[in-house]
Amino acid sequence: MLQTTAQYYGFKNRIINGAMVIDQRNNGASVAVTGNTGQMSVDRFLLTVFGSGTGRFTAQQSTTVPVGFYNSLSATVTTADSSPSSAYAYSIAQIIEGLNVLDLGWGTSNASTVTLSFWVRSSVTGTFPIVITNGNLDRTYGATYTINSANTFQYITITIPGDTTGTWAKNNTVGINIQFGLGGGSSRTVSTGWQANAGATTQTNVTGCTQLIATNGATFYITGVQLEVGTQATSFDYRPYGTELALCQRYFEKSYSQSQSVPTGTPGGQGSSTLTVGSQTYAGGTSASQQVIGIVSYAVVKRASATVNIYSYTSSTLTAVSNGWTGADFSANSGVINSSGQQGFSLYNGTGSNITTGGYSVVFGWSSSAEL
């Protein structure tokens, strides 16, 4: 039975952004998932097409929700794969850092039982898969749930006994990988319960499940995702927005306002339109090459050394910066990330180029990713 009374204790829900309220990269815009790639939609939820699968789907933050929620993550099949080949698979996933589940004791005789709960809606009815794996991809748990009514939100709970074998990371690497499968071929399919995964590949499907990806135009919504210790689902752990944002920023942070998506520029090409106030970072000027011109400190310490992108403030060109006096872009190869770590990064003048000629300041936007 769903418990409706509030619960107040630390980090009950091991899922981050389970109510889909944070969308730093896209600000609600649709993301098209292409072959053999993983892309982030709302924060902490990874969209993946495995094995160069020919099916395609889009996903985005949505306001189609059950009572008590404001956002969901919606997925729409745009190109059907009616019969996925053996290595093909399609999924929505959250990968939980080992430091956030180390107390579960998985891989020991004291492994804790956990319960996964969520709200789901689909235009296609049937049996759908949940697959849990460890970081080594050699331990797998398969479970199923049933959607009985099309286009109607249902509340799902799945109790998972703790794994007493296998290696489960207790550091800042992959702790628990939860896959919400949308379809997959035979080599991506497992049976129910705990099992060894000899192939060491990411599994997303369970035997006998519906292949959502097989129906062009099919829709799938999910929200209120919670993973907690125990055998019973309790009320969803609503955290303050600022707290949820900070949890997300351990894995991704940007200089832009939360109401502005990250530019989509490519090296040497134009990205999104002119940036808004609050999206820029200023750095001191120097006309000498090989000189540090700015140091950026993160609001939240990252999970690991981060990958940083910098963008022109004027044109949103990736890897470019703007002259703080004239607004003109410097060469795309001028601004160089000198050192990137868990707490910030520095920018310096590249070899042979004076990106602050005349001593003007530099203005740029940035994003930083330390995703699992």
PyMOL commands that set and color helices and strands:
alter all, ss='L'
color gray80, all
select helices_A, chain A and resi 98-100+102-104+186-188+212-214+241-249+357-359
alter helices_A, ss='H'
color red, helices_A
select strands_A, chain A and resi 31-33+37-40+46-50+56-62+72-79+89-97+114-122+126-133+139-147+154-160+174-184+189-190+193-196+205-206+219-229+252-254+281-283+292-297+307-312+322-323+335-340+344-349+362-369
alter strands_A, ss='S'
color yellow, strands_A
deselect
rebuild
show_as cartoon
